[in-house]
Amino acid sequence: MSELGELLSSRAARLALKIAGVLAAVVVLGGAGWLWLRAEDARGQAALAATVDLVQQADGPQATGEARQRAIVSLQTLLAQHGRSSAAVQAAYQLGNLQYQAGDYGAARGAYEIALARGATGSLRTLAASAVGYTWEAQKNYPNAVTAYAALARDAGPKHFFFEETLLDLARAQALAGKPAEARTTYERLLKDAPDTRRAPDIRARIAELQALGK
């Protein structure tokens, strides 16, 4: 073999060894990262379980301010320490509920948005997204409440579990925002898509009220 051939061969060999080393390191680091995430998730779930009693004591209109604040602090601590665990979604939603009950609507909205950003799915995602609208509504910011509810309504079909609640929330906010025609359209959509709803008499009464306002 010529000197040039030996040089190229040695360089290729060294390059192959480097690539192999890098790939091995990636595999090792990936495995370590996966194990860390599993351990972190377990720690987060354990921390969430530890807050159950505090949250139960703080939930509801009869709870004291002190009990609610203790639960809020415990959930905030969980999110600060275990924000990457799957427990963060449930913790953020529960935190939002407690802050809402305390009348801290801006903080509650931030907590619900954390739950959404951390990957809330299914019913929990719908509940958190609806709660964002409730915080705007509680602050009498009806246009923003309409925006929040409308985003949910676009994805809600008649077979969706929260379909009726979503459209009722939207129609109510639209009426409060000074948009009676849009509210009436939303109520009519609900009657059309869910004709067997038990709330039909109330909805028809609301439509009649909105029609009277438009005259």
C-alpha positions, 0 to 999 in steps of 0.5 A: 500500500502506498503512503497516501493509501495508508494515510487515507486508511488511517484517517478513515479508521480514526474517523470511524472510531470517533463516530462510533464513540459519539454514537455510544455516548449519545446512547448512554446519555439518552438512556441516562436522560430517560432514567432521569425523566422516569425518576423525576416523574415518580418524584413528581407523582409522590409530591402530588400525592402528598398534597392531596389532604391539603388540597381537599381541606382547601377546596370548597366555599367552607375552606379557610383562607389559611388552609387554601394558602397552605395548599396553594404554596404546596402546589406552587412548590411542586411546580417549582421542583417537579415542573417537568413531571407529568404531575405538573399538569394536574398540580397546575390545574388544582392550583388554578382552582384554588386561586380562582376560589381565592379571587386571584383570577389573574394567577388562576389563569396563569396556572390554567395556562401552565396546565395547557402548556404542559400537555393537558389532554382530554377532559382536563384540557377542556376544563383548563381551557374553559377555566381560562374563560371563567377567569376573564369573565370573573374580571368582567373582560367579556371579549377575552372570555368570548375568545377563550370559549370560542376557541373551544367551541370551534373544536366541540362537536355534538358528541363532545362530552362538554359540548353543551357547557361550552356553547352555553359559556360562549353564548353567555359571554357573547351576551355580556359582551354586548353581542346579542345576535351572536349569542342568539346564533350560538344558542340556536346552534345548540338547539340544532345540534343537541335537540334533546337537551334538557335545557331546551326550555331555558335556552329558548327563553334566553333566545326570546330575551335576546330577540327582544333586546334586538328590537 
